[in-house]
Amino acid sequence: MNLNDFYEEIGGSFQEVVGRFGGMEAMVKKFLGRFREDKSYEKLQQAVEQMDAQAIDNAAHTLKGVCSNLGIGRLQKYAEDMMHHVREGKPMEEIPAMMDKVKAEYEQVMEKLNVLIDGK
């Protein structure tokens, strides 16, 4: 899998991200590799388990930002949706279903990242 294929599969724009990194594909790949070590998703999971609105807002905001910088499109949108949901004071009972979407997308992104970076 190459970077263009990766971005196509995750709902991102390869050209936009590479442009953000000054045309250096190696840098994009390097920072995508670091995404695998990012703890934003785990923090969001913990916040949802505790149903802590402030922690959900913070973690979703951070995950959204990281995904935005790396062009991880759908995951960014799902995290942003959750962040706005909390900020707008909408029912917290809806958060677990939103987290299910985040989780499914995160797992797909990680699976594709492993193929892109490790070849497996």
N, C-alpha and C positions, 0 to 999 in steps of 0.2 A: 504494500500500500504506500502511495506517495502522499505528500501533504495536500495536494489538490483533491485527491480522492477522500482523504480524511475529512477535509472541510465540507465537501459535498455531502458526505454521510451524516455529519453532525449539524447541518443547517447553518454553516458559517460561510464566510467569504474568504477564500484563499488569497485573492488579490488584495483585499483590504488589509488583511493581517500582515502579509508580506510587506506591503507598503508601509505599514506602521513600524515595521522592523527594518526599514531602510533597504528592502529588497534582499535581506540576508535570510535565506531559508534555514540555514544552520542555526541561527539564533531563534527562529520560531520553534524549531524542533527542540532546541535546548530548553526553552521556557515551557513548552508543552510537557517535556519530561519532568520538569519541576512541579507541574500541576498535579502529578501523581502523588506528590509529597504534601500538597497543600491540605491544611486541616479544616478549611471552611465547611466542607460538607459534613465532616464528623461533628463539628460544633453545631451545625444546623440540626443534625439528627438528635443530639443530646437536648437541644433547646426544645424540639418538638416533643420528645419523650417527657420532658418536664412541663410542657405547655407554658413555657415562660415567654410571654409576648415580647418583652424587650430583648431577650436573648435571640429569639427567632428573627426579629427585625435586624439585629446586628449581624447575625450569621448569614442571613439571606442577602443582606446588603453587601457583605464582604464577598460572598460567593458570586453574586451578580457582577461585582466589579472585576474580579479575577477572570471570570468568563468573558466579560466584555473586552478586556485587554487582549485576551487570547483568541477572541472571535468564536467562542463556543456558544453558538447562537441559541439553540433551543433551551439548553440548560440555563443560560443567562435569563431568558424570558421566564422560565418557570420560577427561578429564584426571585426575579423582580416581581412577578405576580404575587408570590407569597409575602414579600416585603410590603407591597402596597396593601394587601389584604389586612395585614396586621396594623399598619399605619392608619388605615381608614376605619379601624375599629369594627371590622366585619366579624361574624361569628367564628370563634376559635374552634368550634366543632368541625369546621371545614378544613382546618389545617392538616390533619392526618391524610386526607385524600390528596391534598396538594403535595404533601411530602411524598406520597406514592409516585406521583408524576416526576418529581425531582429525582427520587431514587432510581426509577427505571431509566431515566435519561442519563443520570450520572454513571450508572453501570454500563450503559451502551458506550458512552464516551470513553470510559476507562478501558473497556474491551478493545475499542478501536485504537486507543492510544498505545496499548500494549503491542498490538500488531504493528503499528507505525514505528514505534521506537525499538521494540525488541524483536520484531518479526514473529511474535507468537501471541 
